[in-house]
Amino acid sequence: MDTEELLWVYLPLLIALFETGFTIKLMLAKPLPLNSLLGFLIISLNTFSIYLLITHLGATAATYTPHIAILIATALILIQRSVVK
């Protein structure tokens, strides 16, 4: 395992898994319709990015799509967090 694989695959994987767990916690804290919609979007984006990152562990060419999806999910988590408070 080299540092490039660590930075471009494993670190985003950990971030996506953390975001998924955190959004589930926020969804259970306050079950509002907007909160549920944001949670569904965040979980969908993170699931998609996890799938792509796992396929990158093989011999496929790397793209920035999962990283962009994680960035969008992070922005949505900030919005979801302000809705819950």
N, C-alpha and C positions, 0 to 999 in steps of 0.2 A: 504494500500500500504506500503510495507516494503522497506527497503533500498536495499535489494538484487534485488527486481523487478525494482527498480528505476535505479540501476547501470547496470543490465544485459539486460533490455528491453527498457526502456524509453530513456535513454541516447543514445544508439546506434540508436534508431528510429530518434531522433533529428539530429544526425550526418548524417544519410543517407538522410534525407529530406533536410538538408542544402547542402550536396554535390550534390544532384540532381538539386537543384535550381542554385547552383554555376556553374555547368557544362552546364546548359542551357544558362546561361549568357555568358559563354565563347564561346559556340557554335555560339551564335548570334553575338558576337563581331568580329569573323573572321571565315567565313565559308570555311575552307580548308578541303580537303578530310581526312587528318589525324586527324584533329580536330573533324570532324564529326564521324569518326570511334571510336576515344577514347570516345567521348561523348555518343555514342550508347552503348559501353561496360560499361561505368560508370553507365548510367541510368538502363541498364539491371541488373547489379550486385546489385545496390541499390534497385530496385524494388523487386528482389528476396529476398534480406535480409529483407526488410520491410514486405513482405508476411510471411516469416518464423518467424519474431519477433512478429507479430500480432497473429500467431497461437500459439506462446509460452505463450501468455496471458491466454490461456485455460489450460487444464489439461495435456498437453503433456510434454514429457521429454525434457529438454533443451539440445541443442547441440551448438557447437561453429561455425557452418557453417555460420550463418549470420554475425558473428563478423569477420571471415576470409574474407568474401566477401566485407565487409565494408573496411577492411584493404587494400585489393587489389584495391578497387575503390579509396581509398585515394592516393595510390601510382600512379595510373593512372591520377588522378587530378593534381598531381605535374608535371607529364610529359605533360599533356595537357596545363597546365599553362605556361610551358616553350616554348611550340609550339606557343602559342598565342602571347607571347612577342616578 
